[in-house]
Amino acid sequence: MRLINLSGTVNFMRLRMATMIFSTLLIVGSIGSLAVNGLNWGLDFTGGTLIEVGYEEPAKLSSIRNQLNNADFADAIVQNFGSSEDVLIRIAPRDGVKSAVIGDQVLRALRSEGTAVEMRRIEFVGPNVGEELTEQGGLAMLVALICILLYVAMRFEWRFALGSVAALVHDVMLTLGLFSVLQIEFDLTVLAAVLAVIGYSLNDTIVVCDRIRENFRKIRKGEPVEIVNISLTQTLNRTIITSLTTALVLIALFYKGGALIHGFATALLFGVVIGTYSSIYIASSVALALGISKEDLMPPQVEKEGADMDPLP
């Protein structure tokens, strides 16, 4: 069967078995990486000290890292914050050392070469707060998936609900797998991006499911695979335009937004791509595999009042 037939319908479902195998391998790889490498948790989750300092001239981050390395802060994360004169330093927690003492040691190291450095702020995130954020963040994703499952089941049909949730789990697992493989820092901004990926992917999936339901009711003759292909083709322009416009903004954030939102932009950019893919192949393929049919989506027949009465002689 050709990929595009004479009517212009793209045969997306021709590749559904190959894409399901491909996605399964990616999910297994993501789970394996999470089990072996884990996530590179940021200070929001692990706890630690955050110090913001200001320089009179543009700061040289490589020189600052060398100064902190010589002062026994080799694990410090140094990045610009807002401007080239402002620097944000993140340091993992030290057993038995207060954040105020760490701040004084860092400031002393930065001023060791006679450079004028101003302390702007210092914050401490305790490990207990980090554990609570980890637990609450995972719970937020779980609750979101359960609510989505219930909504789609009531709004459309339970087969579409399972397909939608399968697509969302697919997107979340692959996004976490990407951060695990590349060991990109996972902080609260990345968690917010993962939740945004769930919303973006769900929006795309709902549009596809709504068009499939509409076509199941409108097209009298046609196999379920054919109707799904027609529906995906009809929503293809909308999907491409939405994905491209979103990706353009995220690319700008990725390159121009600075290090603080680099992880956020990375998660969303990857999520847009994988969310578009999953709304086409994962959600629809799962619904077809569960045996979705025209009878499942037809509106219930409403019996007119008095229809069961005997006609007048």
C-alpha positions in Angstrom: 0.0 0.0 0.0 1.3 3.4 -1.0 2.2 6.1 1.6 -0.1 8.6 -0.1 -3.1 7.5 -2.1 -4.9 9.2 -5.0 -7.2 11.1 -2.6 -4.3 12.7 -0.9 -4.7 10.8 2.4 -1.4 9.9 4.1 -1.2 6.3 5.2 0.2 7.0 8.7 -0.9 3.7 10.1 1.2 1.8 7.6 4.1 2.4 9.9 2.3 1.8 13.2 3.9 -1.5 14.0 7.4 -0.2 13.2 6.8 3.0 15.3 5.4 1.0 18.2 8.5 -1.2 18.2 10.7 1.8 17.9 8.9 3.6 20.8 9.1 0.5 23.0 12.9 0.3 22.5 13.2 3.9 23.4 11.1 3.5 26.5 13.1 0.4 27.6 16.4 2.4 27.0 15.0 5.3 29.0 14.1 3.1 31.9 17.5 1.4 31.8 19.3 4.8 31.8 17.2 6.0 34.7 17.9 2.8 36.6 21.7 2.9 36.0 22.5 6.7 35.7 19.5 8.2 37.5 18.8 11.9 37.1 21.2 14.7 37.7 19.1 16.4 40.4 19.5 20.1 40.8 19.9 21.9 44.1 16.1 22.4 44.3 15.9 18.7 45.0 19.2 17.8 46.6 19.6 20.9 48.8 22.6 23.1 48.9 23.7 26.8 48.8 22.9 29.3 46.1 25.0 32.5 46.0 24.5 35.5 43.7 27.5 37.9 43.3 28.0 41.0 41.2 31.1 42.2 39.4 31.9 45.7 38.1 33.0 44.3 34.8 31.9 41.3 32.8 32.8 38.2 34.8 35.1 35.5 33.4 33.4 32.2 34.4 36.4 30.1 33.7 38.5 32.2 36.1 35.8 32.0 38.7 35.6 28.2 38.4 39.4 28.0 38.9 39.2 30.2 42.0 36.5 28.0 43.5 38.3 24.9 42.6 41.4 26.1 44.5 39.2 26.9 47.5 37.9 23.2 47.6 34.6 24.0 45.8 35.3 21.9 42.7 31.6 20.8 42.5 30.4 24.4 42.3 28.1 25.3 39.3 28.9 28.7 38.0 26.7 30.6 35.4 25.7 34.1 34.5 22.5 35.4 35.9 20.7 38.1 34.0 23.8 40.0 32.7 27.5 39.3 32.2 28.3 41.1 35.5 26.0 39.0 37.6 27.0 35.4 38.5 25.1 32.6 40.2 27.0 30.0 42.1 25.4 26.7 43.3 27.2 24.5 45.8 26.1 21.1 47.0 25.5 20.8 50.8 28.4 20.4 53.1 28.0 18.2 56.3 28.2 20.3 59.4 28.9 23.6 57.5 26.3 26.4 57.6 25.4 28.3 54.4 26.6 31.6 55.9 30.1 30.1 56.4 30.1 28.7 52.9 29.1 32.1 51.6 32.0 33.8 53.4 34.4 31.2 52.1 33.2 31.6 48.5 33.4 35.4 48.7 36.9 35.2 50.1 38.0 33.0 47.3 36.5 35.3 44.6 38.3 38.3 46.2 41.6 36.5 46.5 43.0 38.3 43.4 41.9 41.7 44.5 38.7 41.7 42.3 35.8 43.8 43.6 32.9 41.4 44.2 29.6 42.3 45.8 27.4 39.7 47.6 23.9 40.1 46.3 22.1 37.2 48.0 22.6 33.8 49.6 20.0 31.1 49.9 20.0 27.6 51.4 17.8 24.7 50.4 17.7 22.0 53.0 17.7 18.3 51.9 14.3 17.8 53.6 12.8 20.4 51.3 14.5 18.7 48.3 12.9 15.3 49.3 9.5 17.0 49.6 9.9 18.6 46.2 10.8 15.3 44.6 7.8 13.5 46.1 5.4 16.3 45.3 6.7 16.7 41.7 6.2 13.0 41.0 2.8 13.1 42.6 1.8 16.1 40.4 2.6 14.1 37.3 0.7 11.1 38.5 -2.4 13.1 39.4 -2.3 14.9 36.0 -2.2 11.6 34.2 -5.1 10.1 36.2 -7.2 13.3 35.6 -6.5 13.1 31.9 -7.5 9.5 31.8 -10.8 10.2 33.4 -11.5 13.3 31.3 -10.8 11.6 28.0 -12.8 8.5 29.0 -15.9 10.6 29.7 -15.3 13.0 26.8 -14.6 10.4 24.1 -14.3 6.7 24.8 -12.2 4.5 27.1 -10.0 3.2 24.2 -9.1 6.8 23.3 -8.4 7.5 27.0 -5.9 4.6 27.3 -4.3 5.7 24.0 -4.0 9.3 25.2 -2.5 8.3 28.5 -0.1 5.8 26.8 1.1 8.7 24.6 1.6 11.0 27.6 3.5 8.3 29.5 5.6 7.7 26.4 6.4 11.5 26.2 7.3 11.8 29.9 9.5 8.6 29.9 11.4 9.7 26.8 12.0 13.2 28.2 13.3 11.9 31.5 15.4 9.4 29.6 17.0 12.2 27.6 17.9 14.1 30.8 19.3 10.8 32.3 21.4 9.9 29.2 22.8 13.5 28.8 23.0 14.1 32.6 21.4 17.5 32.2 20.6 19.1 35.5 17.0 18.4 36.5 15.5 21.2 38.6 12.1 22.8 39.2 12.1 24.6 35.9 12.6 21.2 34.1 9.8 19.7 36.1 7.6 22.5 35.1 8.6 21.9 31.5 7.7 18.2 31.8 4.2 19.1 33.0 3.9 21.6 30.1 4.9 18.8 27.8 2.0 16.7 29.2 -0.4 19.6 28.4 1.0 20.2 24.9 0.8 16.6 24.0 -2.7 16.2 25.4 -3.9 19.2 23.4 -2.6 17.7 20.2 -4.1 14.3 21.0 -7.5 15.7 21.9 -7.7 17.4 18.5 -6.8 14.1 16.7 -9.3 12.1 18.8 -12.1 14.6 18.2 -11.5 14.4 14.4 -11.4 10.6 14.5 -14.7 10.5 16.4 -16.3 13.0 14.0 -15.2 11.0 10.9 -16.3 7.7 12.4 -19.8 9.2 12.6 -19.7 11.0 9.2 -18.0 8.4 7.0 -20.4 5.5 6.5 -18.1 3.2 4.6 -14.5 2.7 5.7 -12.3 0.5 7.9 -11.1 2.0 11.2 -7.5 2.2 9.9 -8.7 4.2 6.8 -10.8 6.6 8.9 -7.8 7.2 11.3 -5.6 7.9 8.3 -8.1 10.4 6.9 -8.4 12.1 10.3 -4.7 12.4 10.8 -4.3 13.8 7.3 -7.0 16.4 8.0 -5.3 17.6 11.2 -1.7 17.5 9.7 -1.6 21.1 8.7 -2.7 22.3 12.1 -0.2 20.0 13.8 2.7 21.2 11.7 1.9 24.9 12.1 1.4 24.6 15.9 4.6 22.6 16.3 6.8 24.8 14.2 5.6 28.1 15.8 6.2 26.6 19.2 9.6 25.2 18.3 10.7 28.6 16.9 10.1 30.3 20.3 11.8 27.4 22.1 14.9 27.5 19.9 15.2 31.2 20.6 15.0 30.5 24.4 17.5 27.7 24.0 20.1 29.9 22.4 19.4 33.3 23.9 17.7 32.5 27.2 20.8 31.8 29.2 21.9 28.9 31.3 19.1 29.2 33.9 16.4 28.2 31.4 18.5 25.9 29.2 17.1 22.8 30.8 13.6 24.2 30.5 13.9 25.0 26.8 15.6 21.6 26.2 12.8 19.7 27.8 10.0 21.6 26.0 11.8 21.5 22.6 12.2 17.7 22.9 8.7 17.4 24.2 7.1 19.3 21.3 8.8 16.9 18.8 8.1 13.7 20.7 4.5 14.9 21.6 3.7 15.5 17.9 5.0 12.1 17.1 3.1 10.3 19.9 -0.2 12.0 19.1 0.0 10.7 15.5 1.3 7.2 16.2 1.0 6.2 19.8 -2.5 7.4 20.8 -4.1 6.3 17.5 -2.2 3.0 17.3 -3.2 2.0 20.8 -6.9 2.8 20.1 -6.8 0.7 17.0 -5.1 -2.1 18.8 -7.9 -2.1 21.4 -10.4 -2.5 18.7 -12.0 0.9 18.3 -14.9 0.8 15.8 -17.8 2.9 14.4 -20.3 1.3 16.9 -18.2 2.5 19.9 -18.4 6.2 18.8 -22.0 6.4 17.5 -24.3 8.6 19.7 -26.9 6.7 21.6 -30.3 6.5 20.1 -32.9 8.6 21.9 -36.3 7.0 21.8 -39.0 9.4 21.1 -41.8 9.8 23.6 -44.8 7.6 22.6 -42.8 5.6 20.0 -43.7 2.4 21.8 -47.5 3.1 21.8 -49.8 1.3 19.4 -50.7 3.3 16.3 -54.2 4.6 16.1 -56.7 2.3 14.1 
